[in-house]
Amino acid sequence: MTRREFSATMLAAPARRPPNILFVLADDLGWKDTGYNGSDFYETPNIDHLTRQGMVFSQAYACGANCAPSRACLLSGQYTPRHGIFAVDSTRRGPEKLMRMIPVPNRTSLDPNTVTLAEALKSAGYATGLFGKWHLGDSNGSEPPAQGFDTYYDPRFPNPNQKRNLSEDPKGIYSLTRAAGEFMEKHRARPFFAYVAHHAIHTALEARPESLARFTAKARGAQHGNPLYAACTYDLDDGVGRLLGKLADLGLERDTLLVFTSDNGGTQQSSQEPLRGSKGCYYEGGIREPLIVRWPGVTAPASRCAVPVANVDFYPTFLEVAGANAPRGHTLDGESLVPLLRGKDRLKRGAIFWHFPGYLNDAVPRGRDPVFRTRPVSVIRKGDWKLLLYHEEWQLDGGRARIDGTNAVELYNIAADAGERDNLALINRPKRDELLSDLLRWMEQVNAPLPVERNPAYAPG
């Protein structure tokens, strides 16, 4: 569907103004990196305060284990097989002689014909602004202004003649926060969608000198103890606090749906235990995220939700909030979270899925592999259960006929074993076979591309 066709599906303005949407996305902030989730060294007082005002989702997921695919899923509302962005830059990352298969090629930009969340909200009457990281292409119609954002500002990529004071504006936190605040003030008379996509706390780490001094002087925790990592996180949290303050100053708190989350798991600089792994893998540490939603008058203060949700769910959620229809001809893989925000305890769908048909270098803590963060894998989370299907063993070592002897499948009960320590694939075969069949059926339905050729350069050892 073209953009011109999409414009014909615009809805009439609703009789009652829908809420503003402020979406704050951290970069590489892990599930364990917040105070409210139990870090013993980092401090996130503003984020923690937000948990007392809204709903905390304890099992929230990114649909990609690193930056670009996660953001593509968020803005398209689609799983990775539909948009083709599986990794940052390449799916062939790591020593090629240790790759058993030739990976599926990766797209590096969002298809210009994708009807993004920003375009859908813009057509519903929202002012739209992106402040910070895009990471989905910068030419040929994939750049933010061509993908539905009226306003775009990224302090990390300023005019070449401008200089940014790193000690006053680490990771661009404060300049993008100011720009987002100005946008909200300018558009306070109409509904707005402000997407604040921080560069923090992605490497290289930066922090204000006073923040670094604070944590250099602080006693290290048993799990966390990196002062610069803590200081960068603390400054990110301060940016969140300033956005909250701006909403209050403008009198927009009760008229604004606010979401805070992250794009993928924390890096190896920060342990995510009891979760396994970190950014780039499809164990819990690589894809489970902090998620808080504050919607005054709808979400109960200090409420909790344990239903598994994913970032493809934000697109249909915001459409429902805006009173808008889904774009004609554009498949949405997520489900609106509005019932959960209103206090319900379940969604209609049966499962959440992931698909990564390539290789990412650098092993993760308690990883499956000593070389790669992940090899080609597809994943399903259904109820309390999670199954990972590794395609090298599945396709090259006998498939279902030899499933008991190849380690192609891992099965975990996440409710009982959030750390994914006990692989139950050979203990609970009925549940394994049920989830495997569901996953294979889904892969067929979405036409998930698979690596099928052996790598002729493969030379183990």
Phi, psi and omega in degrees: 000132180277167178295324179297319177296322181294322183298334179287347181264007182300141180272155171294149182298134180294155182295324180249132183299128177285166183288154168294159177232119175247113184247114183251119184243117173279159180248115178069018175281116183281164180303325184269003187272005180251154177298319185291340176264007167104016176299138182263012179217316180291154179232127179226068187297324181287319176295319178298320178297323179298328179296334180277349180257343185222207184251130176261129175261117185276343181230065179258141186232148163272146181271004172219148185270001169215182200303298191298310181297323179298315180292325177295320178295317179301310189276339177264339186072021186232149173292162186303323181299336183279325181258345172078008176263106186254339186206177171273119178071297189215150172268002181250068185244115182129181180292116185296331182291349177255006176267121182284336184231161175274119186290160175289133179300154185250138167280145180249000178215156180285133180305127181302337179277356175294129175273102186285167174304319179298319179295320180296318180288324176300318179290341176269007175101007182274141163284138187235133180217138174245129181232099180123218193285130176258293170069023182230028177108149183227022179203171175058037176085004180263353183286158187307313180299333178275351183247024169107001182262116177296322182237136179220126179216128178226105183291347178281346179230066183281179171306134183305336181273355178265149177240139180251130179281106185297327182287336179261337184223059181299134180058015180072015185303314190278326178289321179287329176295317177297317180297319178296320178297319178295321177297314181296321178294317181297324185253024184296339182275356179221162178294142180228154172243107178253113181257104183259101188253091184294152169272342178280138015246027179306144176297153000282138183292140176222151179203157173294145181305320181293328177290317178298319179298323180302315185270339173295326181275351185271143177297137181291148176274171179290329181257316184241145182195015180273110184299320181291320177299315179296319181293320177297318178296321180296320178291322174303313179299322178297322176298319176299316179300322180291326174294318177299318178296322179296317176301318179295317180299325181276355182070030186251006184303313185283348181256012187230127169275120183245132178236132171237129178202190180227167187269337179191183182291167178292160179282176181291353175289346187223114179299137177254009179307140015279000178285148181272137172082192181202190182315134175101347177247169183251018163282170189303323181294342180267342187228347179277138190233153164293140177211124177230135177234125175243117178225091185306134182086352180237299178281134178286135178302142177057032179270161182229146177224125181256009178287130177297129178227166184219163185286351169289348181281343184291323180302302179294331177297311183291328175298316179296318178300320182280350184073032185246153176275158173293145178302136181296129177083002181251111182289133173248127183269345182269183179226142180300136178269003183304318177302320178293320179296333178271003173107359176291163185243017178200160172246173182281326189292160180265334188201164172243147186230155173224151178212123179223105186262042182208204186229139172234127184285167177078113181293155179251162177301132182055037180281170177283336194233138179278355184241311188256147169296319173206151167255178182306128187207149169233149189221146173228137170243117182227113184062229179277357190254148178223132179234135175246129180247113181265122193283336177300305181293321183296313185274328186261344187241022169117353176059217185293329183297332182239027187300329183285347186239006187246350184063027178289336186237135172239138182230130180226145170265102187292329179297322182265341189214068181297337180276000177051054180263333187247099178286116185259016185299328180262356182260321179241073183296321178300317179291320176303312183292326178296309181291323178298315179296318178298318181293314179297323178295316178298317180301322178291319182297320182265004180056049182296122181289140183236145168291129183237342183263140172292146178277115182292344180269001183299126182213080183301141176083000000 
